[in-house]
Amino acid sequence: MKTVYNFSAGPAILPKSVLEKAQSELVNYQNSGMSVMELSHRSSLFETIIQKAETLLRELMNIPDNYKVLFLQGGASLQFTMIPLNLANNKKALYVNTGSWSKKAISEAKKIDNVEVEVIASSEDKNFTYIPEVKREDIPQDAAYVHITTNNTIEGTTFYELPDTGDVPLVADMSSNILSINYNVADFGLIYAGAQKNIGPAGLTVVIVRDDLIGQTDVLSAMLDYDIQAKNDSLYNTPPTFAIYMAELVFEWIKELGGVAQMEKLNTEKVQLLYDEIEQSDLFSSPVDPKFRSINNIPFVTGSDELDKKFNQEAVEEGFENLKGHRSVGGMRASLYNAFPKDGVEALVAFMKKFEAENGGNN
């Protein structure tokens, strides 16, 4: 099998050792004669899997006891609706607009009749290339929550310093940097993340929510009610069993490597190789303000649509998959999640040097 480096923004690369363990257990899980995909979600075998997944995640993120951990479906996109339904009944919901996913969250919240939506800060004026300042005086303290996207997958920006929201709960879409940056869970009222970037395969959504924020209102659907999901230990209906199993294996892998703080250190080291190359290059550049550059999603451009296209074509021929930038930004985007290997970054940098030498760079 040829060596391929997968820079996909999601579904994304998984640790090879995790895939190999899943492969070894695929047909016969723990001598049960059944695959995990065949286990009843009410079975003791699966109950052990989901309980272990929660225990590991609580340990990795130091989740306080007064927070529920939910394993749900529907992707982060369904949370755009579930959050205002559960938290903002007849209240104001505040949003910070930092890119494509923030805009979608805002749009979905506005569809709910009894929720007033206000955008309190935005970086749209500079094409979302920075993180805007969020001032506490702009946050009415009777608001339901302040929503941020901690890492903007498409635009390549990150909240490294969290806004001071006073007594208003901070809600975060952490889909693309959960478990790769060591945030303090107690600083948030609710965290949610689609699993398909740093946790596991597509189909699982993790929600971490403070106890006092659930069960405060009647929700139209039981499936969309955090309180019902929590009281049923994420087993109100059939959960994405195989995705939860894979998440548990990834949590074990992160723990073995030294935890989230170690993942952040490793991620910072490998992404610095790429940013150093971009900074010293006469051909490549980053559109993102250096103070807010993501360690997970790195957009870069040559300044020429023609050269960008040529780079992406030649990159695929060299075994670099999914480097083409999002259509709204263009150029290239390297997504370097926890499982992405350092040698893949080194190979990309070598290819960038070669491409620049062959296409008019001055170095």
C-alpha positions in Angstrom: 0.0 0.0 0.0 1.4 3.4 -1.0 2.0 6.0 1.7 -0.8 8.6 1.7 -1.0 11.6 4.0 -4.7 12.5 4.6 -5.1 16.3 5.3 -8.9 16.0 5.3 -10.8 18.4 7.6 -13.2 15.6 8.4 -13.9 12.8 8.4 -10.3 12.8 9.3 -7.3 10.6 9.9 -7.5 8.1 12.8 -4.6 6.7 14.7 -3.2 3.7 12.9 -2.9 1.7 16.1 -6.6 2.3 16.8 -7.6 1.1 13.4 -5.5 -2.0 13.8 -7.0 -2.8 17.2 -10.6 -2.3 15.8 -9.6 -4.5 12.9 -8.4 -7.3 15.2 -11.7 -7.1 17.2 -14.0 -6.5 14.2 -15.4 -10.0 13.8 -15.2 -11.3 17.3 -15.3 -8.7 20.1 -13.9 -10.1 23.4 -14.7 -13.7 22.4 -18.4 -12.8 22.2 -18.7 -14.3 18.7 -20.1 -11.0 17.6 -18.8 -7.7 16.2 -19.3 -4.5 18.1 -21.5 -3.5 15.2 -23.8 -6.4 16.1 -23.9 -5.9 19.9 -27.2 -4.8 21.4 -26.9 -1.4 22.9 -28.6 -2.9 26.0 -26.0 -5.6 26.4 -23.5 -5.7 29.2 -20.7 -5.7 26.7 -21.8 -2.4 25.1 -22.8 -0.8 28.4 -19.1 -1.4 29.5 -17.9 0.3 26.2 -20.0 3.4 26.6 -19.3 3.7 30.4 -15.5 3.3 29.7 -15.7 6.0 27.0 -17.3 8.4 29.3 -14.9 7.7 32.2 -11.9 8.2 29.9 -13.3 11.4 28.4 -14.0 12.8 31.9 -10.4 11.9 32.9 -8.8 13.4 29.8 -10.7 16.7 30.0 -11.0 16.8 33.8 -14.8 17.2 33.5 -16.3 18.2 36.8 -19.0 15.9 38.4 -21.7 18.5 37.9 -21.5 18.1 34.1 -23.3 15.4 32.0 -21.5 13.7 29.1 -23.8 12.7 26.3 -23.1 10.6 23.2 -25.6 11.8 20.6 -26.2 11.8 16.8 -26.9 14.4 14.2 -23.5 16.0 14.1 -22.6 19.4 15.5 -25.1 20.8 13.1 -28.1 19.4 15.1 -26.7 21.1 18.2 -27.2 24.4 16.4 -30.9 23.7 17.1 -30.8 21.7 20.3 -28.8 24.4 22.2 -31.3 27.2 21.8 -34.3 24.8 22.2 -32.9 23.7 25.6 -31.2 26.7 26.9 -32.8 29.8 25.4 -36.6 29.5 25.8 -37.9 33.1 25.8 -34.4 34.4 26.3 -31.7 36.2 24.3 -29.0 34.0 22.8 -25.7 35.7 22.0 -23.3 34.7 19.2 -19.8 35.5 18.1 -19.5 35.2 14.4 -16.1 33.9 13.4 -16.9 32.0 10.2 -18.9 29.5 8.2 -19.9 27.3 11.2 -20.8 30.3 13.4 -23.0 31.6 10.7 -24.8 28.3 10.4 -25.3 28.2 14.1 -26.7 31.7 14.1 -29.0 30.9 11.2 -30.5 27.8 12.9 -31.1 29.6 16.2 -33.0 32.4 14.3 -35.5 29.8 13.1 -36.8 29.3 16.7 -39.7 31.7 17.3 -39.2 32.3 21.0 -35.4 32.8 20.9 -34.0 36.3 20.3 -30.6 36.1 18.6 -28.0 38.8 18.8 -24.5 38.8 17.2 -22.3 40.6 19.7 -19.0 40.4 17.8 -17.9 39.5 14.3 -14.7 39.2 12.2 -16.6 39.2 8.9 -15.2 42.6 8.1 -11.8 41.0 7.4 -13.1 37.8 5.9 -12.8 36.0 9.2 -9.0 36.1 9.4 -9.0 37.0 13.1 -10.9 36.5 16.4 -12.9 39.6 17.4 -12.8 41.1 20.8 -15.7 40.2 23.0 -16.4 42.8 25.6 -18.1 41.9 28.9 -20.1 45.2 28.8 -21.7 44.0 25.5 -23.1 40.9 27.3 -26.4 41.4 29.0 -26.2 39.3 32.1 -29.8 37.9 31.7 -28.9 36.3 28.4 -29.2 32.5 28.0 -25.6 32.0 26.8 -22.7 33.3 24.6 -21.9 31.0 21.8 -18.4 30.7 20.2 -16.7 28.4 17.8 -13.3 27.6 19.4 -11.6 26.6 16.2 -12.8 27.7 12.8 -12.1 24.7 10.5 -12.5 26.6 7.2 -10.9 29.9 8.1 -8.1 28.6 10.3 -8.6 30.7 13.4 -8.8 29.8 17.1 -9.9 31.2 20.5 -6.8 30.8 22.7 -8.2 33.2 25.3 -11.8 32.8 26.2 -14.1 35.8 26.5 -15.2 37.0 30.0 -18.9 36.4 29.9 -19.6 37.1 33.6 -22.5 34.9 34.8 -23.7 34.1 31.3 -22.8 30.5 30.3 -20.2 30.1 27.6 -21.3 27.6 24.9 -18.7 26.3 22.5 -18.6 24.4 19.3 -15.3 22.5 19.8 -15.7 20.1 16.9 -12.2 20.7 15.4 -10.0 21.2 18.4 -11.5 19.2 21.2 -8.8 17.1 22.9 -6.1 18.9 21.0 -6.1 22.1 23.1 -6.3 21.9 26.9 -9.3 24.0 27.7 -10.8 24.1 31.3 -14.2 22.6 31.0 -15.4 24.5 34.1 -15.1 27.7 32.0 -18.0 26.5 29.8 -21.6 25.9 30.4 -21.8 23.5 27.4 -19.3 22.1 24.9 -20.3 20.1 21.8 -18.3 18.4 19.1 -18.8 16.3 16.0 -16.5 13.3 16.5 -15.1 13.0 13.0 -12.0 15.2 13.5 -10.3 14.3 16.7 -12.4 11.6 18.3 -13.5 9.0 15.8 -15.6 8.2 12.8 -18.6 10.3 11.6 -21.9 9.6 13.3 -21.1 10.5 16.9 -21.6 13.9 18.6 -20.3 14.6 22.1 -22.1 17.0 24.4 -20.7 18.1 27.7 -23.3 20.2 29.6 -23.5 21.6 33.1 -26.4 20.1 35.2 -28.2 23.4 35.9 -28.6 24.1 32.2 -30.8 21.1 31.4 -34.3 20.3 32.3 -35.3 23.9 32.5 -37.9 23.9 29.7 -40.2 21.5 27.7 -38.6 20.5 24.4 -40.8 19.6 21.5 -39.0 16.2 20.8 -37.6 13.8 23.3 -34.7 13.2 21.0 -33.8 16.9 21.2 -34.1 17.1 25.0 -30.8 17.1 26.9 -32.6 16.2 30.1 -34.2 13.0 28.6 -30.9 12.0 27.0 -29.1 12.5 30.2 -31.6 10.6 32.3 -31.3 7.7 29.8 -27.5 7.7 29.8 -27.4 8.5 26.1 -29.4 5.3 25.5 -32.9 6.7 24.9 -32.7 5.2 21.5 -30.1 3.1 19.7 -26.9 5.2 19.8 -24.1 5.1 17.2 -22.6 2.0 18.9 -19.5 1.4 16.6 -18.6 5.2 16.6 -18.7 5.2 20.5 -16.5 2.1 20.5 -14.0 3.8 18.2 -14.1 6.9 20.4 -13.3 4.8 23.4 -10.2 3.4 21.6 -9.1 6.9 20.6 -9.5 8.1 24.2 -7.3 5.2 25.4 -4.7 6.2 22.7 -4.6 9.8 23.9 -4.3 8.7 27.5 -1.4 6.4 26.6 0.4 9.3 24.8 0.2 11.5 27.9 -3.2 13.2 27.8 -4.5 16.4 26.2 -1.7 18.7 27.4 0.8 16.4 25.7 -1.4 16.3 22.5 -1.4 20.2 22.5 2.4 20.1 22.8 2.9 17.6 20.0 0.4 19.5 17.8 2.1 22.8 18.4 5.5 21.3 17.5 4.3 19.8 14.2 2.3 22.8 13.0 5.2 25.1 13.7 7.1 23.3 11.0 4.4 24.3 8.5 4.0 27.9 9.7 7.8 28.3 9.7 7.9 27.2 6.0 5.0 29.6 5.1 6.7 32.5 6.9 10.1 32.1 5.2 8.6 31.3 1.8 8.4 33.9 -1.1 5.6 31.9 -2.7 3.3 30.7 0.1 1.5 32.9 2.6 -1.2 32.6 5.3 -4.2 34.8 5.2 -4.7 34.5 9.0 -3.6 37.0 11.7 -0.6 35.3 13.4 -2.1 35.8 16.9 -5.1 33.6 16.1 -3.7 30.9 13.8 -5.1 27.5 14.4 -2.9 24.5 15.2 -5.5 22.2 13.6 -6.5 23.8 10.3 -3.9 25.8 8.3 -5.1 27.6 5.1 -2.3 28.9 2.8 -2.2 30.3 -0.7 0.3 31.2 -3.4 -1.5 34.3 -4.5 -2.3 32.8 -7.9 -5.4 30.7 -8.6 -3.5 29.0 -11.4 -0.5 28.0 -9.1 -2.9 26.9 -6.3 -4.6 24.6 -8.8 -1.2 23.2 -10.0 0.0 22.7 -6.4 -3.2 20.8 -5.5 -2.9 18.6 -8.6 0.8 17.8 -8.0 0.1 17.2 -4.3 -2.4 14.4 -5.0 0.2 12.8 -7.4 2.7 12.8 -4.5 0.3 11.2 -2.1 -1.0 14.3 -0.3 -4.8 13.9 -0.1 -7.5 16.5 0.6 -5.2 19.5 0.7 -7.4 21.6 -1.5 -8.8 24.6 0.4 -12.5 25.1 1.1 -14.3 26.7 -1.8 -15.0 29.8 0.3 -11.3 30.4 1.0 -9.5 28.8 -1.9 -5.9 27.8 -2.0 -4.8 25.0 0.2 -5.7 23.8 3.7 -3.8 21.3 5.9 -5.8 19.8 8.7 -3.4 18.5 11.3 -5.5 16.8 14.0 -4.2 14.7 16.8 -3.7 11.6 14.7 -1.8 13.3 11.9 1.8 12.2 12.0 4.8 14.7 12.2 6.5 13.0 9.3 3.5 13.9 7.1 4.1 17.6 7.9 7.8 17.2 7.2 6.9 15.6 3.8 4.5 18.4 3.0 7.2 21.0 3.8 9.7 19.3 1.6 7.2 19.2 -1.2 6.4 22.9 -0.8 10.1 23.8 -1.0 10.4 21.7 -4.2 7.3 23.3 -5.7 8.5 26.8 -4.9 11.9 26.1 -6.5 10.2 24.9 -9.7 7.6 27.6 -9.9 9.3 31.0 -9.5 10.2 31.2 -5.8 13.3 33.3 -4.9 14.6 31.0 -2.1 
